[in-house]
Amino acid sequence: MSEAFSLRDHLFNAATLGQLAEEFAVGVPGFDAERFLATVLPQLPELGLLHRLEALADGIEAQLAGDFPTMADQLTAAMPPPLDPALRDDDFGRFIHAVPGILAVRHGLEDHRDRALDLLYAATQRFSMEFYIRPFLNRWPEETMAQLALWAEDDNYHVRRLVSEGTRARLPWARAITLDPLAPLPLLDRLHADPARYVTRSVANHMNDIAKLAPEVVIARLAAWRAEARQTPKELTWITRHALRTLIKQGHPGALELLGYRADAPVTAQLSLAAQRIARGDPLEFDVSLTAPEDVPVLVDYVISFRKADGRLAPKVFKLKQAALSAGAPLTLRKRHRLKWDATTFRLFPGGQRLGLQVNGRLVAEAEFTLLD
């Protein structure tokens, strides 16, 4: 049997740490690569991913100058070449190069803010500093936001992406920030027109975060961006869909209208189940038929309301079809949904469940089914 893939072992191992040690040995006179490896490698098996980053930083810091300005110069000297500026997406960098960000927060946050921000600027061109800009936003919100406003105009797209990604209110894995979630909107006004998908994806994810808190603000902003026409229509359509994905699942009328889907579209629906009693291991199968008296675009989702341990039903939305209905011409769809009894993040419970069909955010048909244990 093959061993399960381990992300932390893939990212942090003798080969990757050896490369990091070599970079510091070349960039910092007197840096002892063997000492670094002998200190850090034995610690790795007992540490999780983020704690391994801290161990790397500890091992590097032990051989650097004690004063932060000199340390920052050493960290800069040991950096590899910047990530390829010709790329436009999916170039996050390598986790081993997070060390400058960790040490910038440890030693530059309080007394060397400007030098620390300069270090983050250089480092984010090698590995995203989205985690490490956040302590500066908490400690120095006005000064850091002023710096980010300048970075939003930078030539390097990694720097521009940091402006959006680092200020996200709900950035995964990251520490919380006290910044008003709406405060970055002027920065997103600039960045939504960026030519790099790496940047615009961050903008869209950021707007999706804000939409969970202030949906009307996001819808109005996206409409304003459309009116300004500074981004290409194709890319702005992609940004808009990605930014509104949570609201679309919720059937938010304003979000659907912005995408061209009428909540009151005159659609008639029929929903039929292949079986109303489903045994463990069998899929949920159903057929859908949609008709309309006029041509109308439709966004079709299905909603399964799963029974929880306490008997409540909890709805979960799934995508089914994006299409254009022609007047009087039926659209027929068939779906086979695998029911994952053994999923690690969601447990199924036997008993009555509900399937709903949602068209342009409006529930148009329902059916009941039972899961048999």
C-alpha distance (Angstrom), angle and dihedral (degrees) to the residues before:
residue distance angle dihedral
M1 . . .
S2 3.82 . .
E3 3.79 118.5 .
A4 3.79 118.5 -105.8
F5 3.79 115.5 -100.9
S6 3.80 113.2 -99.1
L7 3.79 115.6 -156.6
R8 3.79 93.3 -165.7
D9 3.82 91.6 52.5
H10 3.79 90.2 46.7
L11 3.80 91.6 52.5
F12 3.80 99.1 38.1
N13 3.80 119.0 38.1
A14 3.80 140.6 116.5
A15 3.81 92.2 -76.0
T16 3.81 98.3 48.8
L17 3.81 93.8 41.5
G18 3.78 89.0 46.8
Q19 3.79 89.9 56.9
L20 3.80 91.4 48.8
A21 3.81 90.5 49.2
E22 3.80 90.7 50.4
E23 3.81 91.6 51.5
F24 3.79 90.5 54.2
A25 3.79 92.7 43.7
V26 3.80 89.1 55.8
G27 3.80 96.5 41.6
V28 3.81 101.5 38.6
P29 3.83 118.5 50.8
G30 3.79 111.5 -128.9
F31 3.81 96.2 16.2
D32 3.82 108.0 148.4
A33 3.80 108.0 -142.9
E34 3.79 94.3 -174.7
R35 3.78 92.1 52.4
F36 3.80 90.4 51.1
L37 3.81 92.6 50.6
A38 3.80 93.6 44.6
T39 3.80 89.9 52.5
V40 3.80 100.4 43.7
L41 3.80 108.2 31.1
P42 3.83 95.8 64.9
Q43 3.81 90.0 54.6
L44 3.80 96.8 56.0
P45 3.83 102.6 81.5
E46 3.82 91.9 61.8
L47 3.80 96.5 45.8
G48 3.80 134.1 83.2
L49 3.78 122.8 -131.7
L50 3.80 100.0 -87.7
H51 3.81 92.7 40.0
R52 3.79 88.5 54.8
L53 3.78 88.2 59.1
E54 3.79 89.6 54.6
A55 3.82 90.2 49.4
L56 3.81 90.3 52.7
A57 3.79 90.1 50.7
D58 3.82 91.0 48.9
G59 3.79 91.4 51.9
I60 3.79 93.7 48.0
E61 3.80 94.5 43.1
A62 3.82 91.3 54.3
Q63 3.82 89.3 67.9
L64 3.80 99.7 40.6
A65 3.80 132.3 87.3
G66 3.80 117.5 -78.6
D67 3.81 96.1 -130.7
F68 3.78 113.7 77.2
P69 3.84 100.5 -134.2
T70 3.81 90.4 56.8
M71 3.82 91.1 41.6
A72 3.80 89.7 52.2
D73 3.81 90.7 52.0
Q74 3.81 89.7 51.1
L75 3.80 92.6 48.4
T76 3.79 89.8 50.6
A77 3.81 92.5 48.3
A78 3.81 91.0 53.6
M79 3.82 95.6 50.8
P80 3.80 118.0 115.9
P81 3.82 119.3 -125.5
P82 3.82 114.5 -67.1
L83 3.78 118.4 -89.4
D84 3.80 114.3 -88.0
P85 3.83 106.4 -72.1
A86 3.81 90.1 -160.3
L87 3.80 92.0 69.4
R88 3.77 120.9 86.0
D89 3.80 105.3 -165.7
D90 3.81 148.2 19.5
D91 3.79 96.6 27.7
F92 3.79 102.0 125.0
G93 3.80 95.9 152.2
R94 3.82 129.8 -134.4
F95 3.79 125.8 -52.7
I96 3.82 92.6 -132.5
H97 3.79 87.2 69.9
A98 3.81 92.9 62.7
V99 3.82 90.4 89.0
P100 3.85 96.1 94.3
G101 3.80 90.0 55.1
I102 3.79 93.3 51.0
L103 3.80 92.5 49.4
A104 3.80 92.6 43.6
V105 3.81 88.5 59.7
R106 3.81 94.4 42.2
H107 3.78 97.5 50.0
G108 3.81 109.2 13.1
L109 3.78 105.5 44.0
E110 3.78 99.1 86.8
D111 3.80 109.0 27.6
H112 3.82 105.7 16.2
R113 3.78 104.5 40.1
D114 3.81 98.5 147.5
R115 3.81 94.9 45.5
A116 3.80 90.0 47.1
L117 3.80 91.7 51.7
D118 3.80 89.4 50.1
L119 3.80 88.0 53.2
L120 3.82 91.3 51.0
Y121 3.80 89.1 49.5
A122 3.80 91.1 56.8
A123 3.81 94.8 39.5
T124 3.81 96.5 51.0
Q125 3.80 88.3 63.5
R126 3.82 86.0 65.7
F127 3.82 102.0 33.3
S128 3.78 128.7 0.7
M129 3.81 112.6 -91.3
E130 3.82 93.5 -161.2
F131 3.82 92.5 123.9
Y132 3.79 94.6 47.4
I133 3.79 100.6 47.9
R134 3.81 89.3 61.4
P135 3.82 98.0 74.0
F136 3.80 87.3 54.1
L137 3.81 90.4 51.7
N138 3.80 88.4 53.6
R139 3.79 96.5 44.5
W140 3.82 99.9 34.6
P141 3.82 106.5 19.0
E142 3.82 99.4 161.5
E143 3.79 95.7 41.9
T144 3.80 93.9 44.6
M145 3.79 93.5 47.3
A146 3.80 89.4 50.6
Q147 3.79 89.1 53.6
L148 3.79 91.6 47.5
A149 3.81 90.1 52.6
L150 3.81 87.8 59.8
W151 3.79 92.4 45.1
A152 3.80 90.4 53.5
E153 3.81 86.0 71.5
D154 3.81 95.3 46.4
D155 3.80 121.8 128.1
N156 3.81 92.5 -129.9
Y157 3.79 113.3 81.8
H158 3.81 92.7 -151.9
V159 3.79 88.7 60.8
R160 3.79 91.1 48.4
R161 3.80 91.9 49.0
L162 3.81 90.5 52.3
V163 3.82 88.6 60.6
S164 3.79 91.1 61.8
E165 3.80 101.4 31.1
G166 3.79 96.3 45.8
T167 3.81 93.5 52.4
R168 3.81 96.8 49.3
A169 3.79 110.4 127.4
R170 3.82 92.1 -143.9
L171 3.78 103.8 33.7
P172 3.85 107.2 164.8
W173 3.82 115.9 -109.4
A174 3.80 91.8 1.3
R175 3.78 130.2 118.1
A176 3.78 116.8 -100.4
I177 3.78 120.8 -97.1
T178 3.78 126.4 -144.9
L179 3.80 92.6 -143.5
D180 3.80 116.6 123.0
P181 3.84 102.9 -99.5
L182 3.81 89.5 -131.6
A183 3.82 94.5 51.4
P184 3.85 94.7 87.1
L185 3.83 93.2 55.8
P186 3.85 94.1 98.1
L187 3.81 87.6 54.2
L188 3.81 90.9 50.5
D189 3.81 88.9 49.9
R190 3.78 86.4 64.6
L191 3.78 98.5 38.3
H192 3.80 99.4 48.1
A193 3.81 88.2 76.2
D194 3.81 92.8 53.9
P195 3.83 117.3 132.6
A196 3.85 93.0 -138.3
R197 3.81 119.4 85.8
Y198 3.83 87.8 -152.5
V199 3.80 87.3 66.2
T200 3.79 98.7 39.1
R201 3.83 91.4 49.1
S202 3.79 88.0 56.9
V203 3.80 90.3 48.2
A204 3.80 90.9 51.2
N205 3.81 92.5 48.0
H206 3.80 89.4 47.2
M207 3.81 91.1 51.7
N208 3.80 90.0 48.6
D209 3.82 87.9 55.0
I210 3.80 91.0 51.7
A211 3.82 91.5 45.6
K212 3.81 89.2 65.1
L213 3.80 88.3 60.1
A214 3.81 104.8 29.5
P215 3.82 111.3 14.6
E216 3.80 96.4 169.7
V217 3.80 91.3 53.4
V218 3.79 91.5 53.9
I219 3.81 94.0 46.6
A220 3.81 91.3 50.0
R221 3.81 91.9 47.7
L222 3.80 93.4 50.0
A223 3.79 90.1 49.2
A224 3.81 89.6 51.1
W225 3.79 91.0 51.1
R226 3.79 89.2 52.6
A227 3.80 90.6 52.1
E228 3.82 91.7 49.0
A229 3.83 91.1 53.2
R230 3.81 94.0 -158.9
Q231 3.81 92.3 134.3
T232 3.80 123.2 59.5
P233 3.82 112.3 -94.2
K234 3.81 92.5 -119.8
E235 3.80 94.5 51.7
L236 3.79 93.9 42.5
T237 3.80 89.6 52.0
W238 3.80 88.6 53.1
I239 3.83 91.8 47.7
T240 3.80 91.0 48.4
R241 3.80 94.6 50.6
H242 3.79 92.5 46.2
A243 3.80 93.0 46.0
L244 3.80 92.9 49.9
R245 3.82 98.2 43.0
T246 3.81 94.6 109.9
L247 3.80 93.0 45.9
I248 3.80 90.9 47.3
K249 3.80 90.7 54.3
Q250 3.79 87.6 50.9
G251 3.81 90.7 50.9
H252 3.80 93.8 -120.0
P253 3.84 106.0 -176.3
G254 3.81 95.8 -146.9
A255 3.79 93.1 50.5
L256 3.79 92.2 48.1
E257 3.79 91.7 47.8
L258 3.80 91.6 52.1
L259 3.80 88.5 55.7
G260 3.80 91.7 48.3
Y261 3.80 99.2 -102.2
R262 3.80 117.4 129.6
A263 3.79 114.2 -143.5
D264 3.81 88.3 -153.7
A265 3.82 95.0 50.9
P266 3.85 108.0 148.0
V267 3.81 96.0 -117.4
T268 3.80 124.0 155.5
A269 3.80 115.7 -156.9
Q270 3.77 137.6 -165.5
L271 3.81 120.9 -166.2
S272 3.79 123.6 -171.8
L273 3.80 130.5 177.3
A274 3.79 123.1 -141.2
A275 3.82 87.8 -142.5
Q276 3.78 133.6 4.3
R277 3.81 94.6 -156.9
I278 3.79 113.9 55.6
A279 3.80 123.8 -170.1
R280 3.79 124.1 -145.7
G281 3.80 108.9 -79.7
D282 3.81 95.1 24.7
P283 3.82 121.6 109.4
L284 3.78 128.7 -122.0
E285 3.81 105.8 -111.4
F286 3.78 125.8 -173.0
D287 3.81 143.5 160.9
V288 3.79 127.6 -138.0
S289 3.79 131.0 -162.3
L290 3.80 121.4 -171.6
T291 3.81 128.8 -174.4
A292 3.79 134.9 173.4
P293 3.83 134.2 -175.5
E294 3.82 90.9 -131.6
D295 3.78 139.2 31.0
V296 3.79 108.0 -81.1
P297 3.82 136.2 161.2
V298 3.80 114.0 -122.9
L299 3.77 136.3 -163.5
V300 3.79 107.3 -158.6
D301 3.81 122.1 -161.5
Y302 3.76 132.4 166.2
V303 3.79 123.7 -141.3
I304 3.79 122.2 -152.9
S305 3.78 113.7 -163.5
F306 3.80 102.8 -155.2
R307 3.78 121.3 -159.0
K308 3.80 113.9 -116.7
A309 3.80 128.6 -148.3
D310 3.81 90.8 -94.4
G311 3.79 92.7 51.0
R312 3.81 97.2 -104.3
L313 3.81 120.1 131.6
A314 3.81 115.5 -123.1
P315 3.83 116.3 -164.9
K316 3.79 121.7 -137.4
V317 3.83 120.3 -172.8
F318 3.81 123.8 -140.5
K319 3.80 130.2 -175.1
L320 3.80 117.6 -113.5
K321 3.82 113.0 163.9
Q322 3.78 145.1 -18.2
A323 3.80 109.3 -154.8
A324 3.79 148.0 138.7
L325 3.80 115.9 -111.6
S326 3.79 115.5 -144.1
A327 3.79 118.0 -144.8
G328 3.79 110.1 -86.0
A329 3.82 94.5 -6.7
P330 3.82 113.5 117.1
L331 3.78 120.6 -131.3
T332 3.79 111.0 -148.2
L333 3.78 123.3 -164.8
R334 3.79 133.9 179.5
K335 3.80 125.0 -161.3
R336 3.79 133.1 -171.4
H337 3.81 109.4 -165.6
R338 3.78 116.9 -167.7
L339 3.79 112.1 -137.7
K340 3.79 108.9 -141.5
W341 3.78 106.3 -151.7
D342 3.80 91.3 169.8
A343 3.84 99.5 47.7
T344 3.80 113.7 139.6
T345 3.81 94.7 -139.7
F346 3.81 102.6 37.8
R347 3.81 128.8 37.3
L348 3.78 124.7 -156.3
F349 3.79 121.7 -140.8
P350 3.80 124.5 -160.8
G351 3.77 121.0 -112.5
G352 3.78 138.1 63.1
Q353 3.81 118.3 -11.4
R354 3.81 132.9 173.1
L355 3.80 133.6 -130.1
G356 3.79 119.1 -158.9
L357 3.78 131.6 -173.2
Q358 3.80 116.4 -142.7
V359 3.82 123.1 -165.2
N360 3.80 118.0 -173.8
G361 3.77 88.9 -15.7
R362 3.81 94.4 -53.3
L363 3.80 123.1 113.5
V364 3.83 106.0 -123.4
A365 3.81 104.6 166.3
E366 3.81 140.9 12.6
A367 3.79 138.8 -168.3
E368 3.80 134.6 -177.0
F369 3.78 125.9 -132.7
T370 3.80 136.5 173.1
L371 3.79 129.0 -133.3
L372 3.78 112.4 -144.1
D373 3.80 118.7 -149.4
